Amino acid sequence: MEALSLSSAKLAFNPSHFRPNYFRFLSLSSPSIFPKFKSPPSISPNRSAISVIKCCSTFSAKPSSELRKLRQARANHDEKLRALRELFSKPGVGIDAYIIPSQDAHQSEFIAECYMRRAYISGFTGSAGTAVVTKDKAALWTDGRYFLQAEKQLSSDWILMRAGNMGVPTMSEWLNDVLTPGSRVGIDPFLFSFDAAEELRDDISKKNHELVLLSKANLVDEIWKDSRPQPPRKPVRLHELKYAGVDVSSKLSWLRSQLANDGCSAMVITKLDEIAWLLNLRGSDIPHSPVMYAYLVVETDQSKLFIDDSKITSEVMGYLQNAGVELRPYDSILNAVENLALEGAHLLIDTATVNAAIANTFKSASNNKKEYKSRSYGSSNGGSNGATAVYRSSPISLAKALKNHAEIEGMRNSHLRDAAAVVQFWSWLEAEISKGLTLTEVEVSDKLLEFRSKQDGFVDTSFDTISGSGPNGAIIHYKPEPDSCSIVDPEKLFLLDSGAQYIDGTTDITRTVHFGEPTSREIECFTRVLQGHITLDQAVFPENTPGFVLDSFARSSLWKIGLDYRHGTGHGVGAALNVHEGPQSISFRFGNLTPLQKGMIVSNEPGYYEDHAFGIRIENLLFVKEMDTPNRFGGLAYLGFEKLTFVPIQSKLIDLSLLSAVEVDWLNDYHDQVWQKVSPLLDGLERQWLWENTRPLVKQ
């Protein structure tokens, strides 16, 4: 999946960061770095409904039923905006603008349907974006992966803000421009990290605007009402020790030691993958991510899991009791945080991930002047019994990123099973296309899922499959829908980005193929993307090197002919956890200084996209390992990569004349590894297909 939303420890999309001269590693947009644009922005009107619609194979006049659907959808969005604005003047609200981000209360990238508030109010379903509604305007910010998708999905009531492009204001700049000085801007503090809320407060204060924290009710929920989906209540399962590598008692002991070193007596953990990793639990509350909605408070002598207990089976209940973890209702977290303050806790808060509601509750309760009896936390609490918020990055984030032996083995094994399924799929698809059969993007995506679901340990997909033929491949985060998808055109490039969750690992792979005769332009672009992929794969670098240093390795071949791509090159990947994981990344965003370290897993996925024509991306997952170099300058270890993904790269799209002898050797060696590792898992026509697609190439 194209490199993304994990940050310099955050995954959340925050449009205030999308300035041309400054980026955090949130969601990915234009790689160009410009001086901050100060002149008034020129905002192009949204593309309104056009008179044609794509239906599987071509463009044709819209039938009257489609026109009625468009009119009804537009009317629904008009009504939603009207209903939302009516709440602005409600007693206890009194605001002039309301901000609707993509996140849930845990700053998750993927979220349960009941928390998809931004999608509900705007109609834009991309995973990254922020909507802002004033009394007479509505605007949506998103990054370069989603520009084309947003153009299609937003009605004319909305202004599309192409974040990161020159002349496009940040959300705060726009609010300061369109609101009269002294206006009130409302947010749900559960949906903003403490850092994001404070930055927003500072930015809008330049025009004397007030940030209003509306914690009692979310305004979108107020208008969503009974049609809003119910929160998920799927059972939690144990993540076996043979896959986790370290038991929960050892992890909790390690965390308490970290807290003591930081002078803390407690920590509130809100990131769902951190909770799942720490407790060796997995869930199914969110599509594609094996996590459960919960909060966790770890103290020096006890731990409390805040969760809907209907999700807890008797097996999990006994497991948690043995680990000394008590259960509390999910929605009692603020009361618990307040009690920690009143008891004098020194609470570690990762302000980049903990929501503003929790952080402000602790801050407010800590300032309470009444005297309360303080609990004794022992000498490890770092000082007096006065409540103190200790602002630190979560120690869990980095620990989770450094995979242990069991996690690495699980990733290796799951990738081989996944490769077998993907090869079976490509063998099937080529055979079907050669017969002249017509298949849609959705049908082939479903068939890939069918092959994967037959593999041992399959749990779910790791994200919505990106199955894009021709121009749809240029939509970086394209999701085909049954009623509007294209056919897989054998005369056009086909991009397939997909992944799976297995009980022992998480996969993410992209291949781009052509079933007919590719053009010389397509071959050159593909070859240069491949060269970037090879260059990054072969990189050797000193320890303490942050990912942004390596990003240009993957772009250099494209840069030589004036081409580039609007997303990062690599994101972290969890072990049987989230497909996007921080804190590491390989991105043009120089704000993320996290060094790549031994044990991390990252994606290698350069690409190139021509709007309305085609898209190209080649993606493997890599494991960071120590390299055996003849020298160790400065006494440093030198690191490189081990491949985890083993699926052929289509040779007909490669111009061998552009490749060096070293690059040809890399490709032949890779295909030899693919054959050696994956062929034992195949037989018959699928094994024959693999043989034909891994034969050595010879440069003339």
C-alpha positions in Angstrom: 0.0 0.0 0.0 1.4 3.4 -0.9 3.6 4.8 1.7 1.7 6.8 4.3 -0.3 8.2 7.7 2.2 7.0 10.3 4.0 10.0 11.6 7.0 11.0 13.3 4.9 9.0 15.7 1.5 9.9 14.3 -0.7 8.5 11.7 -3.4 11.1 11.9 -4.1 13.6 9.1 -3.7 17.1 10.3 -4.2 19.7 7.6 -2.5 22.4 9.5 0.7 20.6 8.9 0.3 20.6 5.1 2.4 23.7 4.4 4.6 23.6 1.3 7.7 24.0 3.4 6.9 21.8 6.4 5.4 18.3 6.6 5.1 15.7 9.3 4.7 12.1 8.3 1.0 12.0 8.4 -0.7 11.2 5.1 1.3 11.7 2.0 1.0 14.4 -0.5 3.1 16.3 -3.0 6.8 15.8 -2.6 7.9 19.2 -3.7 9.2 21.5 -1.0 8.6 25.2 -1.6 8.9 28.4 0.4 5.7 29.1 2.4 3.3 30.7 0.0 2.1 34.0 1.4 -0.1 35.5 -1.4 -3.8 35.0 -1.3 -4.8 31.5 -2.3 -6.5 30.9 -5.6 -9.1 28.2 -5.1 -10.6 26.5 -8.1 -14.2 25.6 -7.8 -15.0 21.9 -7.4 -15.6 19.8 -10.4 -19.4 19.6 -10.5 -21.4 16.6 -11.7 -20.5 15.9 -15.3 -22.7 14.4 -17.9 -21.0 11.1 -18.3 -20.3 8.2 -15.9 -17.8 5.4 -16.1 -19.5 2.0 -16.3 -17.1 -0.9 -16.3 -15.7 -0.5 -19.8 -16.2 2.9 -21.2 -17.8 6.3 -20.9 -21.5 6.7 -21.9 -24.4 9.0 -21.3 -25.8 8.8 -17.8 -29.1 7.0 -17.6 -31.9 8.8 -15.9 -31.6 6.5 -12.9 -28.0 7.6 -12.4 -29.0 11.3 -12.7 -31.6 10.7 -10.0 -29.1 9.1 -7.7 -26.7 12.1 -8.2 -29.5 14.6 -7.5 -30.6 12.6 -4.4 -27.0 12.3 -3.1 -26.6 16.1 -3.5 -29.9 16.8 -1.8 -28.8 14.5 1.1 -25.5 16.4 1.6 -27.3 19.7 1.4 -29.7 18.5 4.2 -26.8 17.3 6.3 -25.0 20.6 6.1 -28.1 22.5 6.9 -28.9 20.3 9.9 -25.3 20.6 11.2 -25.3 24.4 10.8 -28.6 24.6 12.8 -26.7 23.1 15.8 -24.2 26.0 15.7 -26.6 28.2 17.6 -27.8 25.6 20.0 -27.4 26.5 23.7 -24.0 25.3 25.0 -22.6 25.2 21.5 -22.5 28.7 20.1 -19.9 28.3 17.3 -19.2 29.8 13.9 -17.3 26.8 12.4 -16.9 23.1 13.2 -14.0 20.8 12.2 -14.6 17.2 11.4 -11.4 15.1 11.2 -11.0 11.5 9.9 -9.9 10.0 13.2 -11.6 8.2 16.0 -10.8 8.8 19.7 -7.6 6.8 19.2 -6.1 8.6 16.2 -6.6 5.5 14.1 -6.1 5.5 10.4 -8.7 2.8 9.7 -11.8 3.3 11.8 -15.1 1.5 12.5 -18.1 2.6 10.4 -19.8 4.3 13.3 -16.9 6.8 13.6 -16.7 7.7 9.9 -18.1 11.2 10.6 -16.2 13.0 8.0 -17.3 10.6 5.3 -20.9 10.9 6.4 -21.0 14.7 6.3 -19.0 15.2 3.1 -19.4 12.0 1.0 -15.6 11.7 0.6 -14.6 8.2 1.7 -10.8 8.4 1.6 -8.9 7.5 4.8 -7.2 10.9 5.2 -8.9 14.3 5.2 -10.5 16.9 7.3 -13.8 18.7 6.7 -14.5 22.3 8.0 -18.0 23.7 7.9 -18.8 27.3 8.6 -22.2 29.0 8.5 -21.9 29.5 4.8 -19.0 27.4 3.5 -17.7 23.9 3.5 -14.2 22.8 2.7 -12.3 19.6 2.7 -8.5 19.2 2.9 -6.8 16.0 1.7 -3.4 15.0 0.3 -2.1 14.0 -3.1 -3.2 10.4 -2.9 -6.8 11.4 -2.9 -7.2 14.4 -5.1 -8.9 12.5 -8.0 -11.1 10.6 -5.6 -12.2 13.7 -3.8 -13.0 15.4 -7.1 -15.3 12.6 -7.9 -17.0 12.3 -4.5 -17.5 15.9 -3.3 -20.6 17.7 -4.3 -20.5 21.3 -5.5 -21.3 22.4 -1.9 -17.7 21.6 -1.0 -14.4 23.3 -1.8 -11.6 20.8 -2.3 -8.3 21.9 -0.7 -5.4 20.1 -2.4 -3.2 20.1 0.7 0.5 20.7 -0.1 0.0 22.4 -3.4 1.2 25.9 -3.9 -1.4 28.5 -3.1 -3.6 26.2 -1.1 -4.1 27.6 2.5 -3.8 25.4 5.5 -7.0 24.9 7.5 -6.1 27.5 10.0 -5.1 30.0 7.4 -8.4 29.5 5.7 -10.4 29.9 8.9 -8.5 33.0 9.7 -9.4 34.4 6.3 -13.1 33.5 6.1 -14.2 34.1 9.7 -14.7 37.5 11.2 -12.2 38.1 14.1 -13.3 36.8 17.4 -15.2 33.8 16.0 -15.6 30.5 17.8 -14.3 27.3 16.2 -15.7 24.1 17.6 -14.1 20.6 17.8 -14.7 17.3 19.4 -11.7 17.0 21.7 -11.8 13.2 21.6 -10.9 13.4 17.8 -7.9 15.6 18.1 -4.6 14.7 19.7 -3.6 17.2 22.4 -0.8 18.5 20.2 -3.1 19.0 17.2 -5.6 20.8 19.4 -3.1 23.1 20.9 -1.5 23.9 17.6 -4.9 24.7 16.1 -5.7 26.9 19.1 -2.4 28.9 18.6 -2.9 29.2 14.9 -6.5 30.6 15.0 -5.7 32.9 17.9 -3.9 35.1 15.5 -7.3 36.4 14.5 -8.6 36.2 18.1 -10.6 33.2 17.3 -11.5 30.9 20.2 -11.2 27.1 20.1 -14.3 25.6 21.7 -13.9 22.0 23.0 -17.4 20.4 22.6 -16.8 17.2 24.6 -20.4 16.4 25.6 -21.6 15.4 22.2 -20.3 15.2 18.7 -22.4 17.4 16.4 -22.2 15.0 13.4 -23.6 12.2 15.7 -26.4 14.6 16.6 -27.6 14.7 13.0 -26.6 11.1 12.1 -29.1 9.9 14.8 -30.6 6.4 14.4 -29.1 5.7 11.0 -25.6 5.7 12.6 -24.1 2.2 12.8 -23.7 0.6 16.1 -20.2 0.3 17.7 -18.5 -3.0 17.0 -18.8 -5.7 19.6 -16.7 -8.5 18.1 -14.8 -10.9 20.5 -11.2 -10.3 21.5 -8.8 -13.2 20.9 -5.4 -14.1 22.3 -2.3 -13.6 20.2 -0.3 -16.7 20.9 3.1 -16.5 22.5 4.7 -18.4 19.6 3.8 -15.4 17.4 4.2 -12.6 20.0 7.6 -13.8 21.1 7.4 -12.1 24.6 4.7 -12.7 27.2 2.4 -10.0 28.6 4.0 -10.1 32.1 7.4 -9.4 30.7 6.1 -6.5 28.5 4.2 -4.9 31.4 7.3 -5.3 33.6 9.4 -3.6 30.9 6.9 -0.8 30.5 6.9 -0.1 34.3 10.7 0.0 34.2 10.5 2.6 31.4 7.9 4.6 33.4 10.1 4.6 36.5 13.1 5.9 34.4 10.9 8.8 33.3 9.8 9.6 36.8 6.2 8.4 36.1 3.8 6.3 38.1 1.3 5.7 35.4 0.6 5.9 31.7 -2.5 6.2 29.7 -2.4 4.3 26.4 -4.9 5.2 23.7 -3.3 3.8 20.4 -5.2 0.6 19.6 -2.2 -1.2 18.1 -0.1 -0.4 21.1 -2.7 -1.9 23.5 -3.0 -5.0 21.3 0.8 -5.4 21.1 1.4 -4.8 24.9 -1.3 -7.3 26.0 -0.8 -9.8 23.2 -4.4 -9.5 22.2 -6.1 -9.1 18.9 -9.6 -7.9 17.9 -11.8 -7.4 14.9 -13.4 -4.0 15.7 -11.9 -2.2 12.7 -11.8 -3.6 9.1 -8.3 -4.6 8.1 -6.7 -3.9 11.5 -6.7 -6.7 14.1 -7.4 -4.4 17.1 -10.2 -3.7 19.5 -11.5 -0.4 20.8 -10.1 0.1 24.3 -8.0 2.3 26.5 -5.3 1.0 28.9 -3.9 2.6 32.0 -0.7 1.0 33.4 0.3 1.9 36.9 3.2 0.7 39.0 1.1 -1.9 40.7 -1.9 -2.5 38.5 -3.3 -2.2 35.0 -6.8 -1.4 33.9 -8.3 -2.1 30.4 -11.2 0.1 29.5 -13.3 -1.9 27.1 -16.9 -3.2 26.4 -16.8 -6.4 28.4 -19.2 -8.1 26.0 -16.1 -8.6 23.8 -14.2 -10.5 26.5 -14.5 -14.2 26.3 -14.0 -16.4 29.3 -10.6 -17.5 28.0 -9.5 -13.9 27.6 -10.9 -12.9 31.0 -8.9 -15.6 32.7 -5.8 -14.6 30.7 -6.2 -10.9 31.8 -6.7 -11.8 35.4 -3.6 -13.9 35.4 -1.7 -10.9 34.0 -3.1 -8.6 36.7 -5.2 -6.6 34.3 -8.6 -5.4 35.5 -11.6 -4.5 33.3 -13.4 -1.2 33.3 -16.2 0.2 31.1 -14.8 1.8 27.9 -16.6 5.1 28.5 -15.3 5.5 32.1 -11.8 6.5 30.9 -12.2 10.2 31.8 -13.3 9.4 35.3 -10.3 7.2 35.7 -7.9 9.9 34.4 -9.4 12.4 36.8 -8.9 10.0 39.7 -5.3 9.6 38.7 -4.8 13.3 39.0 -6.6 13.5 42.3 -4.4 10.7 43.6 -1.3 12.6 42.7 -0.1 10.4 39.8 2.8 11.3 37.6 1.1 10.4 34.3 3.0 9.9 31.1 1.0 11.3 28.2 2.1 11.1 24.6 0.6 14.3 23.4 1.0 13.4 19.8 -1.4 10.5 20.2 -3.5 10.9 23.4 -6.6 12.9 22.6 -7.2 16.4 23.9 -10.2 15.2 26.0 -8.0 12.9 28.1 -5.0 15.3 28.4 -7.2 18.2 29.4 -9.1 16.2 31.9 -5.9 15.3 33.7 -4.6 18.8 33.4 -7.8 20.3 34.8 -8.1 17.8 37.7 -4.4 18.4 38.6 -5.1 22.1 39.0 -8.0 21.4 41.5 -7.1 23.2 44.7 -8.9 20.8 47.0 -6.8 18.4 49.1 -7.2 14.7 48.4 -5.5 11.8 50.0 -2.7 10.7 47.6 -1.8 7.1 47.0 1.7 6.0 47.6 3.5 5.0 44.4 6.8 4.2 46.0 10.2 5.7 45.2 9.7 5.2 41.4 7.2 8.0 41.1 10.0 10.5 40.7 9.0 13.0 43.4 6.2 14.5 45.4 2.6 13.3 45.4 1.4 16.3 43.4 -0.2 15.3 40.2 2.1 15.9 37.2 1.7 15.3 33.5 4.9 14.0 32.0 4.9 14.7 28.3 6.9 11.9 26.5 6.6 9.9 23.3 5.1 6.5 24.0 7.9 4.0 24.6 5.7 1.3 23.2 5.7 2.8 19.7 9.4 2.1 19.1 9.4 -1.2 21.0 6.6 -2.5 18.8 8.5 -1.4 15.7 11.6 -3.4 16.6 10.4 -7.0 15.8 11.7 -9.9 17.8 12.7 -13.2 16.4 9.2 -14.8 16.6 7.6 -11.8 15.0 10.1 -11.8 12.1 9.7 -15.5 11.6 5.9 -15.0 11.5 6.3 -12.3 8.9 8.6 -14.4 6.8 6.3 -17.4 6.9 3.1 -15.4 6.3 4.7 -13.7 3.3 5.5 -17.0 1.6 2.0 -18.2 2.0 0.7 -14.9 0.8 3.1 -15.1 -2.2 1.6 -18.5 -3.1 -1.9 -17.0 -3.1 -0.8 -14.0 -5.2 0.9 -16.2 -7.7 -2.2 -18.4 -8.0 -4.2 -15.2 -8.6 -1.9 -13.9 -11.4 -1.8 -17.2 -13.1 -5.6 -17.4 -13.0 -6.0 -13.8 -14.2 -3.6 -14.1 -17.1 -5.4 -17.3 -18.2 -8.8 -15.6 -18.0 -7.7 -12.5 -19.9 -6.1 -14.7 -22.6 -9.4 -16.4 -23.2 -11.0 -13.0 -23.9 -13.1 -13.0 -20.8 -14.4 -9.7 -19.4 -13.6 -9.1 -15.8 -14.2 -6.0 -13.6 -11.8 -4.5 -11.1 -14.1 -5.7 -8.3 -14.3 -9.3 -9.7 -10.6 -9.7 -9.8 -10.2 -8.2 -6.3 -12.7 -10.7 -5.0 -10.9 -13.5 -6.7 -7.6 -12.5 -5.0 -9.4 -12.5 -1.7 -10.7 -16.0 -2.5 -7.2 -17.3 -3.1 -5.8 -15.7 0.1 -8.7 -16.9 2.3 -7.6 -20.5 1.5 -4.2 -20.0 3.0 -3.5 -21.2 6.6 -3.9 -18.5 9.2 -5.8 -16.0 7.0 -7.7 -13.5 9.0 -8.6 -10.5 6.8 -7.3 -8.1 4.2 -4.9 -5.6 5.6 -6.6 -2.7 3.6 -9.1 -2.2 0.9 -7.6 -3.7 -2.3 -6.5 -1.1 -4.8 -7.5 -2.7 -8.2 -7.1 0.0 -10.9 -7.1 -0.5 -14.7 -5.8 2.2 -16.9 -6.7 5.7 -15.6 -8.0 4.3 -12.3 -4.4 3.2 -11.5 -3.5 6.9 -11.3 -5.9 7.3 -8.4 -3.4 6.4 -5.7 -5.9 5.2 -3.2 -8.5 4.0 -5.6 -11.2 1.6 -4.4 -13.4 0.0 -7.1 -17.1 -0.2 -6.4 -19.4 -2.8 -8.1 -21.7 -0.2 -9.7 -19.1 2.1 -11.1 -15.8 0.1 -11.6 -14.0 -0.4 -14.9 -13.2 -3.7 -16.6 -9.6 -4.9 -16.5 -8.6 -3.7 -20.0 -6.0 -5.9 -21.5 -4.7 -3.0 -23.5 -4.0 -0.8 -20.4 -1.7 -1.0 -17.4 -3.3 -2.7 -14.4 -2.2 -1.8 -10.8 -3.0 -4.1 -8.0 -2.0 -3.0 -4.4 -3.2 -5.5 -1.8 -2.4 -7.2 1.5 -3.6 -9.6 4.1 -3.7 -10.1 7.8 -2.6 -13.6 8.9 -2.5 -14.9 12.4 1.3 -14.7 12.3 2.0 -11.6 10.1 0.8 -8.8 7.9 1.5 -8.4 4.1 1.4 -5.5 1.7 2.4 -5.9 -2.0 1.9 -3.9 -5.2 2.5 -5.1 -8.8 1.7 -3.4 -12.0 1.2 -5.4 -15.2 0.1 -5.2 -18.8 -1.7 -8.0 -20.6 -1.2 -6.6 -24.1 1.5 -4.5 -25.7 2.6 -1.6 -23.4 3.6 1.7 -25.0 7.2 2.9 -25.0 6.1 5.6 -22.5 4.7 3.0 -20.1 7.8 0.8 -20.4 10.2 3.7 -19.7 8.2 4.9 -16.7 7.9 1.4 -15.3 11.6 0.7 -15.8 12.5 3.9 -13.9 10.2 3.1 -11.1 11.9 -0.4 -11.0 15.3 1.3 -10.9 14.3 3.3 -7.9 12.9 0.2 -6.2 16.2 -1.6 -6.8 18.3 1.3 -5.6 16.5 1.5 -2.3 16.5 -2.3 -1.8 20.3 -2.3 -2.2 20.9 0.7 0.1 23.5 0.3 2.9 23.6 3.1 5.4 25.0 3.8 8.9 22.9 3.3 12.0 21.1 6.4 13.2 20.1 7.3 9.6 16.5 8.6 9.4 14.3 7.4 6.6 14.0 10.7 4.8 17.7 10.4 3.9 16.9 7.3 1.8 13.8 8.6 0.1 15.7 10.2 -2.8 17.3 6.9 -3.6 13.9 5.7 -4.9 13.2 8.9 -6.8 16.5 9.6 -8.5 15.9 7.6 -11.7 12.5 9.4 -12.2 14.0 12.8 -11.4 16.5 12.3 -14.2 13.7 12.8 -16.7 11.7 15.2 -14.6 9.2 12.8 -13.1 8.2 12.2 -9.5 5.3 10.8 -7.3 3.0 12.3 -4.7 3.5 9.9 -1.8 6.2 8.7 0.5 8.4 5.8 -0.5 8.0 3.6 2.6 5.9 3.1 5.7 6.4 0.9 8.8 4.4 -2.4 9.0 3.2 -4.2 12.1 3.6 -7.9 12.8 0.1 -9.3 12.7 -1.0 -5.7 13.4 -1.6 -2.5 11.5 -0.4 -2.4 7.9 0.8 1.2 8.6 2.9 1.6 11.6 5.2 4.2 13.1 7.4 5.8 14.1 9.7 5.0 11.1 9.1 6.0 7.5 10.9 6.5 4.3 9.5 9.8 3.0 10.5 13.2 1.7 9.1 14.7 4.9 12.2 15.7 6.8 10.3 16.3 10.0 10.4 12.6 10.9 13.9 12.1 12.4 13.3 8.5 13.6 16.3 6.4 12.5 15.8 3.1 10.8 16.9 0.4 13.2 17.6 -3.3 13.1 14.3 -5.2 13.4 12.1 -2.6 11.7 9.9 -3.5 8.7 9.3 -0.9 6.0 7.8 -0.9 2.6 9.7 -0.1 -0.6 7.1 1.4 -3.0 8.1 4.0 -5.5 5.6 4.8 -8.3 4.6 7.1 -11.1 1.1 8.3 -12.0 -0.2 10.1 -15.1 -3.7 11.5 -14.2 -6.5 10.0 -16.3 -4.0 7.7 -18.1 -2.2 5.1 -15.9 -0.5 4.4 -12.6 2.6 2.4 -11.8 3.8 1.2 -8.4 6.1 -1.7 -7.4 6.1 -2.6 -3.7 7.9 -5.1 -1.5 8.2 -5.2 2.3 11.7 -5.1 3.7 13.3 -6.1 7.0 16.0 -3.8 8.4 19.1 -5.9 9.3 22.8 -5.3 10.1 25.1 -5.7 7.2 28.6 -7.3 7.3 30.7 -4.4 5.9 34.5 -4.6 5.7 34.7 -1.2 7.6 32.8 0.4 10.4 33.6 4.1 10.0 33.1 6.0 13.2 32.6 2.7 15.0 29.0 2.5 13.7 27.1 -0.5 12.5 25.9 -0.4 8.9 22.4 -1.5 8.0 20.6 -2.7 4.9 17.5 -4.7 3.9 16.2 -8.2 3.6 13.3 -8.8 1.3 10.1 -10.3 2.7 7.9 -10.2 -0.4 8.5 -12.8 -3.2 6.3 -12.3 -6.3 7.6 -11.9 -9.8 7.9 -8.4 -11.4 6.6 -8.5 -15.0 9.5 -8.5 -17.5 7.6 -7.2 -20.5 7.4 -3.8 -18.9 11.2 -3.5 -18.5 13.5 -1.8 -20.9 16.7 -3.7 -20.3 18.7 -1.1 -22.2 18.0 1.3 -19.3 19.2 -1.1 -16.6 22.8 -1.5 -15.6 24.4 -4.9 -15.3 24.0 -4.6 -11.5 20.3 -3.9 -11.8 19.8 -6.9 -14.2 21.7 -9.1 -11.7 19.4 -7.9 -8.9 16.3 -8.7 -10.9 17.5 -12.2 -11.8 18.7 -12.9 -8.3 15.3 -11.8 -6.9 13.4 -14.0 -9.4 15.6 -16.9 -8.5 14.7 -16.4 -4.8 11.0 -16.2 -5.7 11.3 -19.5 -7.5 13.2 -21.2 -4.8 11.0 -20.0 -2.0 7.5 -20.1 -3.5 7.5 -22.9 -6.1 7.4 -25.7 -3.4 4.0 -24.2 -2.4 2.6 -24.6 -5.9 1.8 -27.2 -8.4 0.4 -27.6 -11.9 -0.3 -24.6 -14.1 0.5 -22.2 -11.2 3.9 -23.6 -10.7 4.4 -23.5 -14.5 3.3 -19.8 -14.5 5.9 -19.0 -11.8 8.6 -20.8 -13.8 7.9 -18.8 -16.9 7.8 -15.5 -15.0 11.1 -16.0 -13.1 13.4 -17.0 -15.9 16.6 -15.0 -16.1 16.8 -11.9 -18.3 19.8 -11.3 -20.5 20.9 -7.8 -21.5 22.0 -7.7 -25.1 
